[in-house]
Amino acid sequence: MEFVSAGDIRYATIRKEHYVVKKGNHGQQVHFLIWYKGKIAGIISGGSAVYGCAPRNDFFSMTSENTEKVINGIVDNTTFRLINHEKFLGSRVLSLWEQVTEAVWKELYGVYVFGFETFVVRTGLMREQINSDGTREVITVPDPEGHIRLGKMYEGAKWTYVGESAGSAKGHDGVGLTGGITGKGSFLRKKTPKKSIYCKWAYGHSAPIESIYESSWRVGAKLKKDDPKTGKKAGELVGTDEEQSKWRATKNLLTCKRKELIGKRFFRIQGKIERI
């Protein structure tokens, strides 16, 4: 697997053909090209875990008391598309991706991975539509090729089917990635296609691991309205000067680490992950 950015033209070309509509990337993320027999065979990505998901929480023994402390240790397999469908290749790729992602996640974010999750729509193609009130909604449309996704690749890699999603999620309409902290709006609860949920413990783990991840998305973020809690006025930066400095340092370090990883290839030899 080759570490790339989401903007890499090779990655983006394959991503366009994925059945899940592209809505941008936010939060923690890793992207890879899959190489097989000297040719690009697909793409696979990981991202921040979804916040609320009861079947996932049950599988990983997550509670309202520990979710904030452990959720960064779960990686969501956000994208997986093969353009080479050789039998059993998908499960083999997943197995390699798990090991590589554990290492890269720790290197980039300083967080130990203890588990993985993914969400699979059984039938149809996921597309985004804009409603008359300006809100965006993800819907499923018929798949011309009639594919049925049974999750066999995940089962072959020893992932566990844990249930079905609720069919609703919080939308970022008018909020952006700041969760409304800059006064841009509020989250909206919207309907989404129901999905089959698969989870897996990372090798050697059977309990959640608490971790602290310093987010950097607040760098330069400004309040759009007065904040009575802090006394800050509209137009001022979110957080204190010390916090802005800390977030900026985190962002700069992460950028450097990503640049160092771009183009690196990861492979497995005798059970160990190597890179060139």
KALINDA-V555842 format. One record per residue. OMEGA is omega in whole degrees, 0 to 359 (NA if undefined). Layout:
<<OMEGA> <OMEGA>>
This chain:
<<180> <179> <181> <173> <179> <180> <178> <186> <179> <178> <185> <181> <179> <181> <181> <183> <181> <183> <178> <182> <178> <181> <182> <181> <176> <181> <179> <184> <174> <183> <182> <164> <178> <177> <178> <181> <175> <180> <176> <184> <179> <180> <175> <184> <174> <180> <179> <179> <174> <186> <184> <179> <187> <180> <177> <180> <179> <182> <184> <178> <178> <181> <178> <181> <186> <184> <181> <185> <188> <190> <179> <180> <176> <178> <179> <173> <189> <182> <176> <178> <175> <173> <171> <188> <177> <184> <177> <181> <182> <180> <179> <177> <179> <180> <178> <181> <180> <182> <181> <182> <176> <183> <183> <178> <179> <181> <183> <191> <180> <183> <177> <178> <177> <181> <180> <177> <171> <183> <186> <173> <187> <183> <176> <178> <180> <180> <181> <176> <178> <182> <183> <180> <177> <178> <179> <182> <176> <181> <173> <176> <181> <176> <182> <182> <174> <181> <173> <184> <186> <179> <184> <179> <180> <178> <179> <177> <175> <169> <183> <173> <185> <179> <184> <179> <186> <181> <175> <181> <176> <178> <181> <182> <177> <184> <186> <182> <185> <179> <178> <184> <179> <175> <183> <183> <180> <178> <177> <175> <185> <175> <175> <177> <176> <184> <173> <185> <176> <180> <177> <172> <172> <185> <177> <182> <176> <179> <180> <178> <177> <180> <177> <178> <179> <179> <181> <185> <182> <181> <178> <181> <182> <177> <178> <178> <181> <179> <183> <181> <182> <182> <181> <181> <176> <181> <178> <180> <175> <177> <179> <177> <180> <179> <178> <179> <180> <180> <180> <179> <178> <181> <181> <180> <180> <178> <179> <180> <179> <180> <180> <183> <182> <178> <178> <179> <183> <179> <184> <176> <180> <175> <181> <179> <177> <177> <176> <NA>>
